[in-house]
Amino acid sequence: MQARMGNPAVVVPEAMQALHALGTIPAKSGLSPILLELLNLRASQINGCSVCIDGHPRIAKKAGETDERLFAVSAWRDTPYFTPAERAALALTEAVTRVSDRADPVPDDIWDEAARHFDGKSLAALVIAIANINVWNRLNIATRQIAGEWKP
């Protein structure tokens, strides 16, 4: 396997700076680094981004996440390992990532459940985090970046 080109954010350093700055906002808002990595992993699974599916569990483990929960992220609805707040954030992640799958991409019930667990600033930060991982997924997928080359 060979990438089509270097990651566009590496090729255009200003893009890397902007994406890195955007990526720091959710953690600065007080969201758990582990929660953010669960969201990164779930969005990446949906999008099929092998680079992020390979890398984000490594980051989560360094932050203290367990293998049991990481292995269950793709089946979070059917496992007992996630808190109600994590479930709400994972549901929101799926909805925002799959915006073209239904007429109402982020239904009120999903939004309202997330809003029950996160205040306005945290909810905004969640949406920013979900959007940011989707950008990274698209950059990696479009240019066929190779899983395992990025070692977080």
C-alpha positions in Angstrom: 0.0 0.0 0.0 1.0 3.5 -0.7 -0.6 6.8 0.1 -1.6 9.0 -2.8 0.2 11.9 -1.2 1.2 13.1 2.2 -1.6 14.1 4.5 -2.9 17.4 3.3 -2.6 18.9 6.8 1.1 18.0 6.7 1.5 19.3 3.1 -0.2 22.6 4.1 1.2 23.5 7.5 -1.4 26.3 8.0 -4.1 23.6 7.8 -2.3 21.5 10.5 -2.1 24.6 12.8 -5.8 25.3 12.3 -6.9 21.7 12.8 -4.6 21.3 15.8 -6.0 24.5 17.3 -9.6 23.3 16.7 -8.7 19.9 18.2 -7.6 21.5 21.5 -11.0 23.2 22.1 -13.0 20.2 23.4 -10.4 19.2 26.0 -10.0 22.9 27.1 -13.8 23.0 27.6 -13.5 20.3 30.2 -14.5 17.2 28.2 -12.8 14.0 29.3 -9.9 13.0 27.1 -11.2 9.4 27.2 -14.7 10.4 26.1 -13.1 12.4 23.2 -11.1 9.3 22.1 -14.2 7.1 22.3 -15.9 9.6 19.9 -12.9 9.7 17.7 -12.8 6.0 17.4 -16.6 5.6 16.8 -16.7 8.3 14.0 -13.6 6.7 12.5 -15.2 3.2 12.5 -18.2 4.6 10.7 -16.1 6.4 8.1 -13.7 3.5 7.7 -10.6 5.6 8.5 -8.0 2.9 9.2 -5.4 5.5 10.3 -7.7 6.7 13.1 -9.1 3.3 14.0 -5.5 2.3 14.5 -4.3 5.4 16.3 -7.1 6.6 18.6 -7.3 3.4 20.7 -3.6 3.9 21.4 -4.3 7.5 22.7 -7.2 6.2 24.7 -5.2 3.5 26.4 -2.5 6.0 27.3 -5.3 8.1 28.9 -6.3 5.0 30.9 -9.1 3.5 28.8 -9.6 -0.3 29.0 -9.4 -2.8 26.2 -12.8 -4.0 27.1 -14.5 -0.7 26.4 -12.4 0.0 23.3 -13.4 -3.4 21.8 -17.0 -2.6 22.5 -17.2 0.9 21.0 -18.8 -0.3 17.8 -21.5 -2.1 19.8 -21.9 0.5 22.5 -25.7 0.1 22.5 -25.5 -3.6 23.4 -22.9 -3.5 26.1 -23.0 -2.4 29.8 -19.7 -0.6 29.7 -20.7 3.0 28.9 -22.3 5.6 31.1 -25.5 7.4 30.1 -23.5 10.5 29.2 -21.1 8.5 27.1 -24.0 6.8 25.3 -25.6 10.2 24.6 -22.3 11.4 23.2 -21.8 8.3 21.1 -25.3 8.6 19.7 -24.6 12.2 18.8 -21.3 11.2 17.2 -23.1 8.7 15.0 -25.8 11.1 14.0 -23.4 14.0 13.1 -21.1 11.6 11.3 -23.9 10.1 9.2 -25.6 13.4 8.2 -26.6 12.0 4.8 -28.3 8.9 6.1 -31.7 10.4 6.9 -33.9 13.4 6.3 -33.4 14.6 9.9 -29.7 13.9 10.4 -29.6 14.8 14.1 -33.1 14.1 15.5 -34.4 16.0 18.5 -34.3 12.9 20.7 -30.6 12.4 20.1 -29.9 16.1 20.6 -32.1 16.4 23.7 -30.5 13.3 25.3 -27.0 14.8 24.8 -28.2 18.2 26.2 -29.4 16.4 29.3 -25.8 15.3 30.0 -23.8 18.2 28.7 -24.2 21.9 29.3 -24.2 24.4 26.4 -20.4 24.8 26.3 -19.7 21.1 26.6 -22.3 20.3 24.0 -20.8 22.8 21.6 -17.4 21.3 22.3 -18.7 17.8 21.5 -20.0 19.0 18.1 -16.6 20.6 17.4 -14.8 17.4 18.4 -17.1 15.3 16.1 -16.7 17.7 13.2 -12.9 17.7 13.7 -12.5 13.9 13.7 -14.7 13.8 10.6 -12.3 16.3 8.9 -9.3 14.1 9.8 -11.1 11.0 8.6 -11.8 12.6 5.2 -8.3 13.9 4.8 -6.9 10.4 5.5 -9.4 8.5 3.4 -9.1 10.8 0.4 -5.4 10.5 0.3 -5.3 6.8 1.3 -3.1 7.3 4.3 -1.6 4.1 5.7 -2.7 2.7 9.1 0.2 2.3 11.4 2.4 5.0 10.0 1.0 7.5 12.5 2.1 6.4 16.0 0.5 8.6 18.6 
